[in-house]
Amino acid sequence: ACNLKKGSFYYYFKGKEEIMMEALQMALNFFREKVFVIAQQNELTAPERLEKMLKKHSRIVSEKKLGCLFGKMSLEIGHE
């Protein structure tokens, strides 16, 4: 999408593992700010909070057509 060649990444990252760790950290921060904060909304019941979190997650992965980052990464990692 940004017209970078694969080798360009390795100017900034030591290897695939470092790229993956950065992507996971960014995803975790995003989910903390956008999804997990819903768990602290004490004016809602626990089932309401869970439902709201699941709906928010679903919108993120489906509307933006991102898919599940964690699922995609687990497929890339393989089984060791």
C-alpha positions in Angstrom: 0.0 0.0 0.0 2.9 2.4 0.7 5.1 1.1 -2.1 8.0 0.1 0.2 10.2 -2.8 -0.8 10.5 -5.6 1.8 14.2 -4.8 2.4 13.3 -1.3 3.6 11.8 -2.8 6.7 15.1 -4.3 7.7 16.7 -0.8 7.8 14.4 -0.1 10.8 14.0 -3.6 12.3 16.5 -6.4 13.0 14.3 -9.1 11.7 10.8 -10.5 11.3 10.5 -11.2 15.0 11.1 -7.5 15.9 8.5 -6.4 13.3 6.0 -8.8 14.7 6.6 -7.7 18.3 6.1 -4.1 17.2 2.9 -4.9 15.4 1.6 -6.8 18.4 2.5 -3.9 20.7 0.6 -1.5 18.5 -2.4 -3.8 18.3 -2.4 -4.2 22.1 -2.2 -0.4 22.6 -5.1 0.1 20.1 -7.3 -2.5 21.8 -6.5 -1.1 25.3 -7.7 2.4 24.1 -10.7 1.3 22.0 -12.0 -2.0 23.3 -10.7 -2.9 26.8 -11.7 0.5 28.3 -15.3 -0.7 27.9 -14.6 -3.2 30.7 -14.2 -0.3 33.1 -17.7 1.2 32.3 -19.2 0.3 35.7 -22.5 1.8 34.9 -23.1 -1.2 32.6 -23.6 -4.8 33.8 -20.9 -7.3 33.1 -22.9 -8.9 30.3 -23.6 -5.5 28.8 -19.9 -4.6 28.9 -18.9 -8.0 27.3 -21.5 -7.5 24.5 -20.3 -4.0 23.9 -16.7 -5.1 23.7 -17.5 -7.9 21.3 -19.5 -5.6 19.1 -16.7 -3.0 19.0 -14.1 -5.7 18.2 -16.4 -7.1 15.4 -16.8 -3.6 13.9 -13.0 -3.1 13.9 -12.1 -6.3 12.1 -15.1 -6.4 9.7 -15.8 -2.8 8.7 -12.1 -1.9 8.2 -11.6 -5.3 6.5 -8.5 -5.9 8.7 -9.4 -9.4 9.8 -8.0 -10.7 13.0 -4.3 -9.6 13.4 -3.7 -12.3 16.1 -5.2 -15.0 14.0 -3.1 -13.9 10.9 0.1 -13.8 13.0 -0.5 -17.3 14.4 -0.8 -18.6 10.9 2.4 -16.9 9.9 4.4 -18.2 12.9 3.7 -21.8 12.3 4.1 -24.6 14.8 7.4 -25.0 16.5 
